[in-house]
Amino acid sequence: MLMVACLAIYPSLAQDSTRHALSAKQCVDYAMKNSAQVKNVLLAIQLQQQDNKEITSAALPQISGNVDVNHYPKVPVQSFPNFIAMATYGVLEQEGVKDGNGNAIVSPSDFGFIQAQFGTKWTSSAGVSLSQLLFDGQVFIGLKARDASIQYVTKSAEVTQEQIKANVYKVYYQLVVGRKQIGTIDANIERFEKLQHDTKALFDNGFAEKLDVDRADVTLANLRTEKIKLDNQLSNGLLGLKLLMGMPIRHSLTLTDTVSEQELKTDILDTAYNYTDRKEYEQAEWLRKLNEFNIKRYQLSKLPTVALIGTFSKNAQRNKFDFFSKGDWFTTALVGLKVSVPIFEGLAKNARISKARLTLQQTDNNIEYLKQTIDNEVGTARTTLNSAVVTMDYQRKNMVLAENVYNQTKKKYEQGLGTNLEVTTAQSELRVAQVNYYSSLYDAVIAKVDYLKAVGKL
């Protein structure tokens, strides 16, 4: 008993002062703002927006600056042909100069090389460079595909939101139906507590058997056990609903909606629906557009790219680190046009184009299959909903009939015209009818949610 008491107290200790009394629609709205899954798919849209900015940046001027300072403890030595000796011998030969023996001077076959250090121990440069892309087919297509990319991830987010919305509705109304069932069980317990009391009084006065009292006790214990189990299921279901909504478990949540049989029966004969009402279909259409852009991107990659380039820099050479004192800084400036012409890349571009076309064909096939799937889902959901509504009506009538049978049987027992066993049997049949009704009621709720989701009107 102490453990049961602790379990009963714990939920109140776990809750804080934040209380929510929400309808099904309000629970859905709460989930759209607080569910971790929804937050992530909305972040995916922002990520795509940043990707689009990267694509846009490729078409904007690219400016960079640089400052370099280099120190050579040993100035590099360079070897080059002995042009000094070559020039000297050339002059001597041209002037007909003779050596001491009176022979004309002739240039040797090999003048050799001269090794010398060129440069200074310190060099520095500072400059800025600019490039502006004038034409690149892939960048051009990327700019055109930005809106399609945003639309695609947006529809992907809406698909996730639609699924979460359907799950919230299902769990919410499952709890509502369970709460109605709790009320019925309470009425049964109250009814059988009176029967138990009356049977015990009859037994004390010698008008009933001990077996009748035991039978009433067993039935009452079963009802109370059934209520405990259902209470636990509702408590766990409420925790699951909070998790689905992104609501902290410690918050208190009260469900304000009820289930109306009349609402379940509305719009079940409406046969009109459009593929475009389904988020999955819109997502597939945007994916198709992205695939078309992909083909164009690879086709235009065969064209040359053109870019305007320019640089401006200042350079200085010193034997000491005195760049901030007086000294010459030499200016260099460049303006040019760069054209890159793809000639041969091993047929890689053709392979990419072929793959993109095949991917587009797959997407087209998936869209056709999605249409068939939507037709099947709508047809199945409509049939299931109609069947569920008919079953619900039948089970409600059956429950009312079982309750009438129980009441009549109990009156006969109270008048001494019936047995306790007949009352217990009637009560068991009533419980079965009640369970069947609430099961059919929940099935109808789920069928209605699935139908609305199938036609894109959830």
Secondary structure, DSSP 8 states (H G I E B T S, - for coil): -HHHHHHHHHHHHH--S-EEEE-HHHHHHHHHHH-HHHHHHHHHHHHHHHHHHHHHHTTS-EEEEEEEEEE-SS--EEEEE-HHHHHHHHHHHHHT-B-TTS-B----S---EEEEE-S-SEEEEEEEEEEEEEE-HHHHHHHHTHHHHHHHHHHHHHHHHHHHHHHHHHHHHHHHHHHHHHHHHHHHHHHHHHHHHHHHHHHHTTSS-HHHHHHHHHHHHHHHHHHHHHHHHHHHHHHHHHHHHT--TTSEEEE-----HHHHHTTTT-----GGGSHHHHHHHHHHHHHHHHHHHHHHTTS-EEEEEEEEEEEEEESSS-TTSS---EEEEEEEEEEE-----TTHHHHHHHHHHHHHHHHHHHHHHHHHHHHHHHHHHHHHHHHHHHHHHHHHHHHHHHHHHHHHHHHHHHTTSS-HHHHHHHHHHHHHHHHHHHHHHHHHHHHHHHHHHHTT--
